[in-house]
Amino acid sequence: MRWSTGWYGGSEHGRRPRNGRPVPGLGTAWSVGWPEGRVRTAGSGLRALAVIGDCGADGRQLDAALERVRARDWGALTRWPGSYLTIARDGDTLAVIGDLSGQHPVYWRANGPGTWWSTAAGPLAALDGAPVDPTALAAHLALGQPDVLGHRSLFRSVSRVPTGHLLLLTPEKTEAIRYEPAQYQRVSLESAAPTVRAALDEAVALRADGRPVSSDLAGLDSTTLACLALRRAPVTAVTFADPRIRDDDLRYAVRTAATVPGLTHRTVPGRPDTLYYAGLDDLGALPVTDTPNAYVVTASIKRAVLDIIVARQARGVHFTGAAGDAVLSAPSAYLSDLLRDRQYRSAYQHAHAHARLRNTSAAVLLRRAWPASRTGLCAAWRQLAADLRRQPRTWVPQAERPTAWTPLLATADWMSADVRGQLAKALEAAADEAGDTSTHLAQWADRQDLARVGAGTTGLRELARASHGVDIAAPFLDNEVIRACLAVPADQRGAPGRYKPLLGEAFSGTGVVPDFVLSRVTKGGFNALSYGGLVRYAPVLRDLLGPSSRLAAAGLVTEAPITGMLRRAAAGQPTAQGALHLAVATEVWMRQMAVAPAWWEVSPRVAAV
């Protein structure tokens, strides 16, 4: 696992991370697992700066940025292309800055005379064996929005920096302060398009650095990345094509490869074992991650794709369109914001267009959107707390429930009454403590979706690196891409008249992406493979989530609803697939944490005393 850590304090800390490499110029800071070329620094002593990860700043820009460090203009250090951690020191002040999508999260914990910080919570917990925080884990399972409980991490005694904040350490205090505005200044779709195109181009160019390049070639997002990468290097494009999936990804991929010169296309055929939940009877074959890894459920599919890549070329960088949906479009939840702002005519027009696509009525969609338009985030959390104190709900698909600031997932109904009560108390405390919360639902939901997708992509990155030595690149999760896209209001990004109109506006007429791709209105799905896996591996899942599971022992799941969902899947009935997926990934993570490797070793300086 790649991570970074450091110590802030005047006394000897006594530890250092196992296999850690000191970050030049920053004294008590280390990187673990990162290649030397991805750890770059400027300055030393009282003023120093380091970036760890994929950062587009060159040496001259890093040196010049020391002036921004002196001015303590921390946000300016997050404006380079790429996705990276920033560490900046000015005198006795240290700023540790993660990214906007949670691929480089920041955690901290007090330790006697100083403070440890890290991009991984598990190692900080391991300093003294701090256990998992069951209430925070319940929030992870029941709510799926990382920032709901603010500074609480999945471990007791370990604090997390919320999205859009940085960790600031001084002799007086340690605190998380906001560096990113909670709301962006609105930019029209047409005005934002050139900025989005330039940001994506820079993000792709940064990774096309001489290594062999491959890319998914499936939906609109990954196809755009493949075409951008091809401007700088040969690209091996791969499409997972399983006859059980009824979509047109392969048809579009073949046509794209025939249209775009130099694009080498490979098809990845489905196999009997390329199903969801395959391989969960051998958890030792899965890499350890710091948070539950959603990709353990689809590991066999991802590995089949990676097998084809490494068989055709040397190990390099592989582009994925992860988070394209989150930044280029918007769920119809923005209807609540239109109603809140009394834009009733627009709300009806948008609802009518969405209704035609979903074979329902505008009135139904507006009724679902209305309650969230009449309340704010904190009030919504208090209502959730009240709901958790009632009896669990009868399951219906999430799409049929009213729009919510923080949706209560089906997993919440699988928990014990005691756990639900503890989560209710935590929600009420979070509502009491919340500060600069969003005034619009779509803005809040966008940030939470990105943090969730970013954490998941980190899990995919660990899977690809551990099993195949391939680096995963997800440009849609870069800070500058996020900023450019989310400045466009949700009602423009998610307008139903065009599919992902922001991407179409950015690349139409440029010759980079074929026009027939930009005009595509379909999207592939993996439902058949999910249901197939639920049926085939039901015995494994019953064992994994049964009475002997870690989640069951903590009251985070109960057996009856799990068994009921598996029966529904076997009968071909609608099932809470996302909830099962989340529960399985979390159970796997808890079992891995029980046998996690040793993160620390005694500092040689201490050992010599």
C-alpha positions, 0 to 999 in steps of 0.5 A: 500500500502506498502512503505517506506520513509525518511527525510534528513535534519537538520531541523524539517520536520513536517510530518511523514507517516500515520501508519508509523513505524520508522526504528530502527537506522535510525532516520527519516526513516519509513516503512508503511505496512511492517511486522516487520520481513521484516524490519531489521537493523544493527548499529545506530548513524553515521553508520547504515544499513537497508533492507526492503523487502525479503532480504537473509542476516542474522543478522551476514551478515548485521553487517559485511556489516557495513564495506561496508557502511564505505567504501561506497561500495554501490553496495555490499549492493545489492548482497544478495538474494531477492528483497529489499530496502537498506538504508545506512548511513555513517556520513552525507551521506545517500544512498537509493538503490532500486532494478534492476526491479523497485519493490522497486523504489526510488523517491525524492523531495526537501522540504525547508531545506531538502529532502524527499525520498520515494519508492512511488511518490504519497505520495511525490506529496501529500506533497503539492498537486503536480499534475500529469505530463501530459508529463511524463504520455504521455511517460508512455502511448506512449513509455512503457520504464520507463527510457526514460525521466530519472529523471521525475516521473509521478508527477511534482516536484517529481524526480525518480531514474533511473534503476541501480542507487541509491539516494545519499544525502549529505549536498552538493547535492542530486543526482542519481548515477549509481551502476550497470554497463550499460553492463555486462561482457559477459558469455556464456550460458553454463558457466552461467547455474550453477550460474542461478540455484544457484541464483534461488534456493536461491531466492526460498529458501528465501521465503519458510520460514515456511509459506504455499507455493503455486505456479502457474503451467503453463509455464516453468518458474512457473513450475521450481519455483514450483519444487524448492519450493517443495524441502523445503516445501509442495506446492499447485500448481494451473493452470488456465484452461479455455476452451476458452484458447487453450493451453497445460498448463493444460496437462503439469501441470497434467503430472508434478503433476503426476511425481513430488512426493508431488506436490498438484495440483489444477485446476482453472476453468474459469467462465463467468466473468474470462475475461479481463476488468471484474469488472472495473465498481467498481473501489473501489474494486481495491487497490490503487497503486503508478503507473498504475497497469496492473493487474486491467485488469486481476483482475478477473482471478487473484482473481479466482486463489487466491480463490482456494489457500486460500480455500485449505490452510492458507494464505502464499506466492505464486510464479509466473513466472513473468519476466521469459520471460524477463531474460531467452529469448530475442526478435528477436530485437537482430538481430539489434545488430548482424548487428551493430556488422557486424556479418552478417553470424550469423544475417542471420542464426538467422533470417532464424531460426526465420522466420521459426517459424513465417511463414515469410522470413529471408529477412523480419526480416532483413529488419525490424532489419536494421534501428535500427542497423544503429542508436543509442538510442539518435538518435532514440529518436530524430527520435521519436520526429520528428514522433510525430510531424507528423500525427498519423500513420495508425495502424498495429500490432507492430510486423510488424513495424521496430525494434526500440530502443524505440517503439512508441506504438499505444497509441501515435496515440490516443493523441492530437497534443498538447500532442504529441508535448510536448512529442516530446520536452521531447524526444529531451531534453532527447536525449540531456541530456542522458549520459552512454546509451547502445550501444546495443539495446538488453541490453537497451530493457532488462532493460526497460522490467524488470522495466516495469514487476517489476512495474506490479508485484508490482501491482499484489502484492498489489492486492493479499495482499489486497483481499486475504492476500497472498504475491506474490513472483517473483524470476526472478525479484531478483537482483542476478537472473537478473545479472546471466541471463543478463550476457548471450548475447541475441543472446544465450538466444533468439536463436530460436533452443531451447525454453529458453535454459538458463533454460534448461541448468541450470536444465537439468539432475539435477532431479529438473524439469522433462525433458519433461518440460524442452524440452517444446516448447509451451507457453500459451496465453490469447488472447481469454479472452482479446478479449472476455473481449473487446467485453463483456465490450465494454460499460464499456470501452467506458465510462471509456475512453470516453469524461468524462475520465481523459485521455481525459481531458488531451489530452492523448486519443481521442474518435475516435480511441478507438471506432474504436479499440473496433469495430475491437475487436467486429468484431474479427479483429486484435486489439491493445490489449496492447495499450487498456490494457495500456490506461485502467490501466492508466485511472483507476489509475488517477481516484484512485489518485483523491480519494487516502487516506491521506498519511501523518500526523503531527509529534507528536513532532510538534503537541505538540508545 
